[in-house]
Amino acid sequence: MSPGDPTARAQPVEPVAAVTVILVRDGPAAGAAGAGHVTGLEVLLLERHGDSDFAPGALVFPGGKLERADAALPDGRAHLPEPQAWARRLGVADAARARTMLIAAVRETFEEAGILLARHEDGTSLAARPLPGGELAEVRARMAARDGAHDWTAWLAGQGLVLDLEVLAMWSWWVTPAGLPRRFDTRFLIAPLPAGQEASHDAVETTAMRWITPAAALAAHAAGELHVIYPTRCTLEQLAAYPGAGAAVAAARSGAVDLRRIEPRVVRVDGVPRVQHPDGGPPAPV
């Protein structure tokens, strides 16, 4: 068959390795009467730019693809505890690949949400010894630029910063269904919001952000007020079972979560594309 033959089958698209980070906190109660109380677990969701070629307008967790610089970051800038255990959790061949994934997760969280999971070389937290806000914003802007060319290694070294990979825990593993033009092989990680830091969207890949309870996000999606894609909805449904951020992170750290590789299928119901979970159940909206 010639390349232009309409009966020729398109080559299958291989999924690209990616990571996403579920940032969680215990939300403050509204009003003075709620002082000292919390509303329960909240997650950070970013709204993807309407011109994005993947999930435009959808609410997602911060994340993205692995980059070459992630693998090249010196050991002194990011120490990985229990490397072999991490390789098993992430389902990768070796500790080097596991370390690269976690570094990418920290980098993407900083680029897209402005949250830096790091500490000073002497162990001091960024809350106890903050970095200048203007400098953080400048570095982040260079990293988030669409050319993607800025390597933050020299800045980390100059500031004496070490990425805090230990705050991350594995939550789940999702793969975009076969047959779609863009596919990602994504590890979902979870981390608590660090003390003293505030999130903000990057105004490049994302146009807005919000802290929201999983139940409220799911209700808004069901009402057509928000667009939340299938893997994010499934994650929110899981998180809704936990009373607070600490409980969700503890579950991930103890391994009390489903770490199987989940690759749904796209099926058509009355001509409408739906997503079918490999465990069965009714097909769900994309």
N, C-alpha and C positions, 0 to 999 in steps of 0.2 A: 504494500500500500504506500502511496506517496504521502509526503508530509501534509498535503492539503486535502487528503481523502477524508470526507466527513464521517466515514465509518471507522476511522482509526481511533483507537482508545487513547485518551490523554495519559501521559506518564503520571504515576501516582506521586503526589507531593509528600516529601519526607517532612515530618514535623521538626521544627526548630526548637532547640533547647531553650527554656525560659524559666524564670522564677517569678513568684509574686509573694508579697508579704501582707499578712493580715495583721494590721496594727489594732490593738485593743486597749480599751481603758474602761474604767468605771465612771459612767457619766454623772455629772452633778445634777441634783434635783433642782427644779425651777423654783424661783421665788425665795424670799427670805425664810419662809417657814421650812424650807427644805435644807437649810444650812446644816452642813455636817452629815447629810444623807446622800445617797447615790441612787440613780435610776437603774443600775445594773449595767451589764456589759454593753458597750458601744463599739462599733467598728468604724474605721476610716474608709470612706468610699470616694473615689475621684471620678468625675465625669469626663469621659474621653471626648476629644475634639470632634466636631461634626464632620470634619474632612478626613478623619482617620481612615486608613484602609482596613482596619480591623475593629469591629464593634463600635462604629461611630455613635456618639451620644450615650453610650452605655455607662453605667456606674460599675467601677471595677476597683480592685485593690491595687496599690502601687506595684509595679513590676515591669519586666521586659526581658529582652534576650541577653544571653551571655555575650561578653565582648572579650577580645584578645587581651586587653589590658588587665582584665580580672585575673587571668591565669598568671600574668607577669608580676603581680604585686608582690614585693619582697615579704619573706616570712615575718620580719620584724614589724610589719604594718598590719598583720592579720594572723593571729595564732589560732589554729583549729584544734580544740581538745578532742580526744577520742576519735582520731581521723578514720580509723577503720569502721568504727560503729556508725559514723556519719555516712560513710560510703554505702553501708548496708541499708540504712534508713532511706537514703536518697535513691537507691537502686542503681548506683553507678559503679564503674569498673574499679576505681581506685580512689585513694584519699585525695590525690591532686585534683581530680574532677570534682569531688565533693567540696573541697575548699574553694574552687573557682565558682561554684554555684552559690555558696554562701556569701562570698565577696560581691558577686553580682547582685544578690538580694539587698545587701547593705547599700551598694551604690545606687541602685534603682530607687530605693526608698528615699534616699537623700535627693536625688534628681527630681523625682516626681512629687514627693510629699514634703520635702524640706526637713525631714527627721533624720538625724545623724546617729546611727548606732555605733558609737565609738567612745573611747576614753583616752585620757592622757597616759603617756608611757609609765608614769609612776603609779597608775591605778586610780588617780583622781577622776571623778565623774565630770561630765561637762556641765552638770547642774551646779557642782561645787566650784568649778572654775570655768565659767562660760567663755566661749570664743566671741570675738566681735561680730555682731549681727550683720554689719555691712559686708565684712569679708566673707562670711558664710554665703550671703546672698550672691555675691559676685562669683564665687567659685561654682556655686550651684547653677547659676545662669550660663556659665561657660560650658558646664557639663551637659546641661539640658538642651543646648542649642542643637538645631536640626542636623548640623554637619557631624555631630557626635565625635568630634576629633580630640576633645580635651581629655588629657590623662591627669588624674588628680594625685598621682603618686608623689610628686615633688612637694605638693602642698601638704599632704599628710605628714611627710617627713619633716618639713619645715616647722610644722606646728607640734611635732612630737605626738602624733595621734596614732592609736591602734584601733582598728575596727573590732567591735565587740561581737564576734560571731557567737559567743556563748549565750547571748540573749535570745537567739533564734531557736525554734523547735519545729520539727516537721509536722505538718497537719494532713496533707493529702497530695495526690498525684493525678493530674488530669491530662488527657491527650485529646486534641481536637479531632472530631470524627474524620475518617477517610472520605475522600471525594470533594472536600472543600478546597478552595484555591489557596488559602493560607492556613497552615496548621502549626500548632505549638505543643511541645512536650513539656508541661509545666509542673514544677514542684511548688506547692502551696506551703508557705512557712508562716509561723505566727510569732509575734513578739509584743510585749507590753510597751505602751508609749513611755519613753524615758522621761523622768522628772525634769521639769524646767524647759521642755521643748514644746513648741506649738507647730502644728501642721499647716501647710499652705499648698495650693496647687501650683504647677509650674508655668501655666499660661502658654505652654507650647504644645504638649501632647494632651493636656487636660484644660478644661475651662472652668471648673468649679470643684468644690469638695464639701463634704459634710461628715460629721460624726452622727451616727444613727444607730438605734438598736436593731438587731437582726429582724425582730418581729415587725418593726415599723417599716423597714426597707422592703420586706416581703409584701406587706399590706399595700404599700404605695405602688409596687410593681403590679400586683393583682388588680389594682384600681386603674392602671394605665397612666399613673402619674410619674412613674420612674421606669426606666428601661434597665433591667438587670439580666444578664445572660445566664444561661443554664448552670455552668459550674459555680458561678458566684451565688446563684440562688440556692444550690445544694449546700454550699458552704454556710450560708446564712441560716439555713434550716438546721444544720448541725450545731452552730453556735448558739442558736436560740434556746437550746437545752441547758445552757450553763448560766448560773446565777450572777457571775461576775467574771471580770477579766482574769483574775488569778486562777479561778477554777478551770477556765479553758486552756490557759497556758500549762497548768499542772497536768491536765489530761494529755496534752501533746508530749510533754516531757516524759511522762510515764509510759507512753506508747499506747494509751487507751483511745486510739483513733484509728481510722481505716487508712492504711498506707498502701493499699493495692493500687496498681496502675489501672485507672479507669478510663476506658476509651468508648464513649457512646457511639451509636450509629445514627445517621440521619435517615428517617423514614418519611413516607408521605401518607397523610391521612386526609382523604377527600381532596387530594391534590395539594394540600398544605404541608410544607416541610415541618417535621417534628423531630425531637431528640429522644432516642430510645436508650435508656440506661442498660448496661450489660447484665445487670441483675434482674431485669424484667420490669414489670409494672407498666402503667399506662404511658404512652408517649407524651412528652411534655413540649410546650412551646420553646422555640429556639431562644 
